[in-house]
Amino acid sequence: MKLKKIASVISLIFLCATVFAANDIDLLETGKKSGMTIYWDSLSESGMIEKNGHQLSFRNGEKVVLLDSMLMKITDAPELRNNQLYVSKKFLDDSEEFFNQKSELPFKVGAILIDAGHGGKDPGALKTYKINGKNVTIQEKDITLKVAKMLAERLKAAYPGKQIILTRDKDVFLSLGERTDIANSVKAGENEAVLFISVHVNSSLNKTSSGYEVWYLSPGYRRNVLDKSAVDGDENLFPILNSMLEEEYTTESIMIAKFIMDGLQAQIGKESTARGIKAEEWFVVKNSNMPSVLIELGFVSNEKEALLLNDERYLKKATLGIYNGIAAFITHFERSQGFTTIK
């Protein structure tokens, strides 16, 4: 999510020639001795090294590295062999030179957009049940709005310095395109990231289906997430940088999903069933140019779960679970830029 800040000087990259040295230095072992913190995403085979307030992003087999996600440099390509990362002395020397520079502003989450699914003329999933002798229609649009507003309130109280934005704060209709337009138009500050959290409720023809789940965009779905104007001077760079940004979004979306799932399990795990985190090409997820997840809180088609979703107490607990998950991700991201630590 940081690649949008890339400087124009990177256009000279493909004019450079590099002589590759032997990769015979264990990055993890050597890095620990020199005070580096190393993160690795096995899905995209990309990683990040952190030291002295700086971050260096790299990919297996790529000679191009990103410095603080703004500048690019040619060095010897890291190599993954037998699940171990190996680098050359030149790679380490170049890294140390960069890490010893004066630190810039740290990356942080600058804005969180909360999308309450459906609304207005679109009720979403709904079902009518008899409660205390009266027929009550439980609607997805009402549940998602309640949770979104409670979540925004918690986030605003905890993070007064961050933008907390609702796509809707009342019962109005918004098209899917309008929701993603709102998300993609959020202006974050220098070195700030934007997160997109969409809240929904499920339904099924099978009345026994129950549980909550968190979705992220399928890693195989390809899209343009980088503005071509960010790459000035060499069109050959765009597909490489766009691919790297896609991989960052996927990694960070998976981590948000996992943290939220853990938060929900801690709060409502005894009252409902965790269905896990899953990949799908939902419209609001695939068209939001940022890390994004879609939460399904439960099934209105299941009477027991529908009554829970109609209970203010239960929704408060679910909201707390989502909040705790987002807060855990923010802490992790602002410390590590969203990568998992190499073990």
C-alpha positions as CSV (number, residue, x, y, z in Angstrom):
1,M,0.0,0.0,0.0
2,K,3.0,2.2,0.1
3,L,4.1,1.9,-3.6
4,K,2.0,4.9,-4.6
5,K,4.7,7.2,-3.2
6,I,7.4,5.8,-5.7
7,A,9.8,8.6,-6.9
8,S,10.3,9.2,-10.6
9,V,14.0,8.5,-10.5
10,I,13.4,4.8,-10.8
11,S,13.1,5.2,-14.6
12,L,16.8,4.5,-14.9
13,I,16.6,1.0,-13.5
14,F,16.5,-0.9,-16.8
15,L,19.5,1.0,-18.0
16,C,21.7,-0.5,-15.3
17,A,23.7,-3.7,-15.6
18,T,24.5,-5.7,-12.5
19,V,27.1,-8.4,-12.0
20,F,25.7,-11.0,-9.7
21,A,27.8,-12.3,-6.8
22,A,27.4,-15.7,-5.2
23,N,24.6,-15.8,-2.8
24,D,26.2,-17.7,0.1
25,I,25.2,-15.6,3.2
26,D,22.2,-16.8,5.3
27,L,20.1,-13.6,5.5
28,L,18.2,-14.6,8.6
29,E,21.2,-15.6,10.6
30,T,23.4,-12.6,9.5
31,G,20.5,-10.1,9.7
32,K,19.8,-11.0,13.4
33,K,23.4,-10.5,14.3
34,S,23.4,-7.0,12.7
35,G,20.1,-5.8,14.3
36,M,17.8,-6.4,11.3
37,T,14.2,-7.5,11.7
38,I,13.2,-9.6,8.7
39,Y,9.6,-10.4,7.5
40,W,8.6,-12.8,4.8
41,D,5.5,-13.7,2.9
42,S,5.8,-17.2,1.5
43,L,2.7,-16.7,-0.8
44,S,4.3,-14.0,-2.9
45,E,7.9,-14.9,-2.1
46,S,8.5,-11.3,-1.0
47,G,9.9,-9.9,2.2
48,M,11.0,-6.8,4.1
49,I,14.0,-5.9,6.2
50,E,13.6,-3.3,8.9
51,K,16.3,-1.4,10.7
52,N,16.8,2.1,12.2
53,G,13.3,3.1,11.1
54,H,13.9,2.2,7.5
55,Q,12.3,-0.6,5.4
56,L,13.8,-2.5,2.4
57,S,11.3,-4.6,0.4
58,F,12.6,-7.4,-1.8
59,R,11.4,-10.5,-3.8
60,N,13.1,-13.8,-4.4
61,G,15.2,-13.7,-7.5
62,E,14.6,-10.0,-8.2
63,K,17.5,-7.6,-8.4
64,V,15.2,-4.6,-7.8
65,V,14.6,-3.6,-4.2
66,L,12.3,-0.9,-2.7
67,L,13.7,1.5,-0.2
68,D,11.0,2.8,2.2
69,S,8.6,1.9,-0.6
70,M,9.5,5.2,-2.4
71,L,12.9,4.7,-4.1
72,M,14.2,1.7,-6.1
73,K,17.7,0.3,-6.3
74,I,19.5,-2.4,-8.2
75,T,21.5,-4.9,-6.2
76,D,22.2,-8.6,-6.2
77,A,19.0,-10.7,-6.1
78,P,18.2,-12.6,-3.0
79,E,17.8,-16.4,-3.5
80,L,15.4,-18.8,-1.8
81,R,17.0,-22.3,-1.4
82,N,15.6,-25.1,0.7
83,N,13.3,-22.6,2.5
84,Q,16.3,-20.4,3.5
85,L,17.1,-16.9,2.1
86,Y,20.6,-16.3,0.8
87,V,22.1,-13.0,-0.3
88,S,25.5,-11.7,-1.4
89,K,27.9,-9.4,0.5
90,K,26.9,-6.6,-2.0
91,F,23.2,-7.0,-1.0
92,L,24.1,-6.7,2.7
93,D,26.5,-3.7,2.1
94,D,23.9,-1.9,0.0
95,S,21.3,-2.5,2.7
96,E,23.5,-1.3,5.6
97,E,24.3,1.9,3.6
98,F,20.6,2.6,3.3
99,F,19.7,1.7,6.9
100,N,22.3,4.1,8.2
101,Q,20.6,7.1,6.5
102,K,18.4,9.5,8.5
103,S,15.0,8.0,9.1
104,E,12.0,9.4,7.3
105,L,8.4,9.4,8.5
106,P,7.2,5.9,9.5
107,F,4.4,4.2,7.6
108,K,1.1,4.0,9.4
109,V,-2.6,3.4,8.8
110,G,-4.0,6.8,8.0
111,A,-7.6,5.9,7.2
112,I,-10.1,3.1,7.8
113,L,-13.2,2.9,5.6
114,I,-16.2,0.9,7.0
115,D,-18.8,-0.2,4.5
116,A,-22.2,-1.2,5.9
117,G,-23.6,-3.6,3.2
118,H,-26.8,-2.9,1.4
119,G,-29.2,-0.1,2.5
120,G,-32.3,1.9,1.4
121,K,-34.3,0.0,-1.3
122,D,-31.8,-2.9,-1.0
123,P,-32.5,-4.8,2.3
124,G,-30.0,-7.5,1.6
125,A,-30.6,-10.9,3.2
126,L,-33.8,-10.9,5.3
127,K,-36.1,-13.3,7.1
128,T,-39.2,-13.0,9.2
129,Y,-39.5,-14.8,12.6
130,K,-42.0,-14.7,15.4
131,I,-40.4,-12.9,18.4
132,N,-42.5,-12.5,21.6
133,G,-45.6,-13.2,19.7
134,K,-44.9,-10.7,16.9
135,N,-43.6,-11.2,13.4
136,V,-40.2,-9.4,13.1
137,T,-38.3,-9.1,9.8
138,I,-34.6,-9.2,10.4
139,Q,-32.8,-7.4,7.6
140,E,-29.1,-7.4,6.6
141,K,-29.1,-3.7,6.0
142,D,-30.1,-2.9,9.6
143,I,-27.6,-5.3,11.1
144,T,-24.7,-4.0,9.0
145,L,-25.4,-0.4,9.8
146,K,-25.6,-1.0,13.5
147,V,-22.3,-2.8,13.5
148,A,-20.6,-0.2,11.2
149,K,-21.6,2.7,13.4
150,M,-20.5,1.0,16.6
151,L,-17.2,0.0,15.0
152,A,-16.6,3.6,13.8
153,E,-17.3,4.9,17.3
154,R,-14.8,2.6,18.8
155,L,-12.1,3.3,16.2
156,K,-12.6,7.1,16.5
157,A,-12.2,6.9,20.3
158,A,-9.1,4.7,20.0
159,Y,-7.4,6.5,17.0
160,P,-8.3,10.2,17.0
161,G,-5.5,10.9,14.6
162,K,-6.8,8.5,11.9
163,Q,-9.6,9.1,9.4
164,I,-12.6,6.8,10.3
165,I,-15.0,6.9,7.4
166,L,-18.5,5.3,6.9
167,T,-19.7,4.7,3.3
168,R,-23.2,5.2,4.8
169,D,-24.3,6.3,8.3
170,K,-28.1,6.0,7.6
171,D,-30.5,3.8,5.7
172,V,-29.7,4.9,2.2
173,F,-29.0,3.0,-1.0
174,L,-25.5,3.0,-2.4
175,S,-24.5,1.1,-5.5
176,L,-21.4,-1.2,-5.4
177,G,-19.6,1.2,-7.7
178,E,-20.4,4.2,-5.4
179,R,-18.9,2.3,-2.4
180,T,-15.6,1.5,-4.2
181,D,-15.5,5.1,-5.6
182,I,-15.7,6.4,-2.0
183,A,-12.9,4.0,-1.0
184,N,-10.6,4.9,-3.8
185,S,-11.1,8.6,-3.3
186,V,-9.9,8.6,0.3
187,K,-6.9,10.9,0.6
188,A,-4.2,9.7,3.0
189,G,-1.2,11.6,4.1
190,E,2.5,10.9,3.2
191,N,3.4,7.3,4.1
192,E,-0.2,6.5,5.2
193,A,-2.3,3.5,4.2
194,V,-6.0,3.1,3.8
195,L,-8.0,0.0,4.9
196,F,-11.4,-1.1,3.6
197,I,-13.7,-3.2,5.8
198,S,-17.1,-4.3,4.4
199,V,-19.7,-5.7,6.8
200,H,-22.4,-8.2,5.6
201,V,-24.8,-10.9,6.7
202,N,-25.2,-14.3,5.1
203,S,-28.2,-16.4,4.0
204,S,-28.6,-19.9,2.7
205,L,-31.3,-22.2,1.4
206,N,-30.0,-24.6,4.0
207,K,-31.6,-23.5,7.2
208,T,-28.9,-25.2,9.3
209,S,-26.0,-23.2,7.8
210,S,-24.5,-20.9,10.4
211,G,-21.3,-19.1,11.4
212,Y,-19.2,-16.1,10.6
213,E,-16.4,-15.8,8.0
214,V,-14.0,-13.2,6.6
215,W,-13.2,-12.9,2.9
216,Y,-10.3,-11.4,1.0
217,L,-9.6,-11.1,-2.7
218,S,-8.4,-14.3,-4.5
219,P,-4.6,-14.0,-5.0
220,G,-5.0,-15.1,-8.6
221,Y,-7.2,-12.1,-9.6
222,R,-5.1,-9.6,-11.5
223,R,-5.9,-5.9,-11.6
224,N,-4.3,-2.5,-11.9
225,V,-3.9,-1.0,-8.4
226,L,-1.1,1.5,-9.2
227,D,-1.7,4.8,-11.0
228,K,0.5,4.9,-14.1
229,S,1.5,8.5,-13.3
230,A,3.4,7.1,-10.3
231,V,5.9,5.6,-12.8
232,D,7.5,8.5,-14.7
233,G,9.8,7.8,-17.6
234,D,9.7,4.0,-18.2
235,E,6.5,2.1,-19.1
236,N,8.4,-1.2,-18.6
237,L,8.4,-0.6,-14.8
238,F,4.6,-0.4,-14.5
239,P,3.7,-4.1,-14.6
240,I,6.5,-5.0,-12.1
241,L,5.5,-2.3,-9.6
242,N,1.8,-3.0,-10.1
243,S,2.4,-6.7,-9.4
244,M,4.4,-5.9,-6.3
245,L,1.6,-3.7,-5.0
246,E,-1.0,-6.4,-5.7
247,E,1.1,-8.8,-3.7
248,E,1.3,-6.3,-0.8
249,Y,-2.4,-5.8,-0.8
250,T,-3.1,-9.6,-0.9
251,T,-0.6,-10.3,2.0
252,E,-2.1,-7.4,4.1
253,S,-5.7,-8.4,3.3
254,I,-5.1,-12.0,4.5
255,M,-3.5,-10.7,7.7
256,I,-6.5,-8.3,8.4
257,A,-8.8,-11.2,7.7
258,K,-6.9,-13.5,10.1
259,F,-6.8,-10.8,12.9
260,I,-10.5,-10.1,12.5
261,M,-11.3,-13.8,12.6
262,D,-9.3,-14.3,15.7
263,G,-11.1,-11.3,17.3
264,L,-14.5,-12.7,16.4
265,Q,-13.7,-16.1,17.8
266,A,-12.6,-14.5,21.1
267,Q,-15.8,-12.6,21.4
268,I,-18.6,-14.8,19.9
269,G,-16.9,-18.1,19.4
270,K,-19.0,-19.8,22.0
271,E,-22.3,-18.6,20.5
272,S,-21.6,-19.2,16.8
273,T,-19.2,-21.1,14.5
274,A,-16.0,-19.8,12.9
275,R,-16.2,-20.7,9.2
276,G,-12.7,-19.4,8.6
277,I,-11.1,-16.9,6.2
278,K,-11.7,-17.5,2.5
279,A,-10.8,-16.0,-0.9
280,E,-13.4,-14.7,-3.4
281,E,-13.7,-12.0,-6.0
282,W,-16.4,-9.9,-4.4
283,F,-17.0,-6.6,-6.2
284,V,-16.2,-4.2,-3.3
285,V,-13.0,-6.2,-2.6
286,K,-11.7,-6.5,-6.1
287,N,-12.4,-2.9,-7.0
288,S,-11.0,-1.3,-3.9
289,N,-7.4,-0.3,-4.5
290,M,-6.2,-1.0,-1.0
291,P,-6.1,-3.9,1.4
292,S,-9.7,-4.9,1.9
293,V,-11.8,-7.6,3.5
294,L,-15.5,-8.6,3.6
295,I,-17.0,-9.9,6.8
296,E,-20.1,-12.1,6.9
297,L,-21.4,-11.9,10.5
298,G,-23.8,-14.9,10.3
299,F,-26.9,-16.4,8.6
300,V,-30.3,-14.8,8.9
301,S,-31.7,-18.0,7.3
302,N,-30.7,-19.8,10.5
303,E,-33.4,-18.9,13.1
304,K,-31.1,-19.3,16.1
305,E,-28.4,-17.2,14.5
306,A,-30.9,-14.6,13.2
307,L,-32.1,-14.0,16.7
308,L,-28.5,-13.5,17.8
309,L,-28.0,-11.0,15.0
310,N,-31.1,-9.2,16.2
311,D,-29.7,-8.9,19.7
312,E,-27.9,-5.7,20.6
313,R,-25.7,-7.4,23.1
314,Y,-24.5,-9.9,20.5
315,L,-23.8,-7.3,17.9
316,K,-21.7,-5.3,20.5
317,K,-19.6,-8.4,21.1
318,A,-19.2,-9.0,17.4
319,T,-18.2,-5.4,16.9
320,L,-15.6,-5.6,19.6
321,G,-14.2,-8.7,17.9
322,I,-13.9,-6.8,14.6
323,Y,-12.4,-3.8,16.4
324,N,-9.8,-5.9,18.2
325,G,-8.8,-7.5,15.0
326,I,-8.3,-4.2,13.2
327,A,-6.4,-2.8,16.2
328,A,-4.1,-5.9,16.2
329,F,-3.4,-5.4,12.5
330,I,-2.7,-1.7,12.9
331,T,-0.2,-2.5,15.7
332,H,1.4,-5.1,13.5
333,F,1.5,-3.1,10.3
334,E,2.9,0.1,11.9
335,R,5.7,-2.0,13.4
336,S,6.4,-4.4,10.5
337,Q,4.6,-3.1,7.4
338,G,2.3,-6.1,7.2
339,F,4.7,-9.0,6.6
340,T,5.0,-12.1,8.7
341,T,8.3,-12.7,10.5
342,I,10.6,-15.4,9.1
343,K,10.9,-18.3,11.7
